[in-house]
């Protein structure tokens, strides 16, 4: 019997597949962050260099949301080479914006 079926709390359910759960978590939380933070701070103030281009914090977040939306829609808990590239891009983008995600 699966552990998450024996103990159906939310954290245990998420831990059966942390990688996919993180994609869902990140998508949900960045969506909420943009909604709430944009009322308080200018999400276009910080400029972030990424792969030879300069983006605003909001542009980086939107790129992450594009990727997480695609991964969610594809049920990306089944990995393949393309999925791996998308996840690496998502994590690289997240690293660039990480220190700006507060208000």
C-alpha positions in Angstrom: 0.0 0.0 0.0 1.3 3.5 -0.9 2.3 5.7 2.1 0.2 8.6 0.9 -2.9 6.3 0.9 -2.2 5.2 4.4 -1.6 8.8 5.7 -3.6 11.2 3.4 -2.2 14.5 4.7 -1.3 17.2 2.2 2.5 17.1 2.8 2.7 13.4 2.4 0.7 13.5 -0.8 3.0 16.2 -2.2 6.1 14.2 -1.2 5.3 11.2 -3.4 6.7 13.2 -6.3 8.4 16.3 -5.0 9.7 17.3 -8.5 6.3 17.6 -10.0 4.8 19.0 -6.8 7.4 21.7 -6.9 6.3 22.7 -10.5 2.7 23.0 -9.3 3.8 24.8 -6.1 6.0 27.3 -8.0 3.3 28.0 -10.6 0.6 28.6 -7.9 2.8 30.8 -5.7 4.3 32.9 -8.5 0.9 33.5 -9.9 -0.2 34.8 -6.5 3.0 36.7 -6.0 2.5 38.7 -9.2 -1.1 39.4 -8.3 -0.2 40.7 -4.8 3.3 42.1 -5.1 2.4 44.2 -8.2 0.1 46.2 -5.9 3.0 47.1 -3.6 6.2 47.1 -5.7 7.3 47.7 -9.3 8.1 44.3 -10.7 9.8 45.9 -13.6 12.3 47.8 -11.5 14.9 45.0 -11.1 16.9 44.2 -14.2 18.2 40.7 -14.5 20.8 39.5 -17.0 20.0 36.0 -18.4 21.7 34.3 -21.3 23.0 37.6 -22.8 19.7 39.5 -22.5 18.3 41.8 -19.8 14.9 41.1 -18.4 12.7 42.7 -15.7 11.7 40.6 -12.7 8.2 40.4 -14.1 9.5 39.1 -17.5 11.5 36.4 -15.7 8.5 35.4 -13.6 6.3 35.3 -16.8 8.8 33.0 -18.5 8.7 30.7 -15.5 4.9 30.7 -15.5 5.0 29.9 -19.2 7.2 26.9 -18.6 5.2 25.7 -15.5 1.9 26.0 -17.4 3.3 23.9 -20.2 4.7 21.3 -17.7 1.4 21.2 -15.8 -0.6 20.8 -19.0 1.7 18.0 -20.1 1.5 16.2 -16.7 5.3 16.4 -16.6 5.7 13.8 -13.9 6.6 11.5 -16.8 10.1 12.7 -17.7 11.7 12.8 -21.1 14.6 14.8 -22.6 12.4 17.8 -23.5 10.8 17.9 -20.1 14.3 17.9 -18.5 15.3 20.9 -20.7 12.2 22.8 -19.7 12.7 22.0 -16.0 16.4 23.1 -16.2 15.3 26.4 -17.9 12.6 26.9 -15.2 15.2 26.4 -12.4 17.8 28.6 -14.1 15.2 31.4 -14.4 14.1 30.9 -10.8 17.7 31.2 -9.6 18.0 34.6 -11.3 14.9 36.0 -9.7 15.2 34.3 -6.3 16.6 37.2 -4.3 13.9 39.7 -5.6 10.9 37.6 -4.7 9.7 39.6 -1.6 7.9 42.8 -0.9 
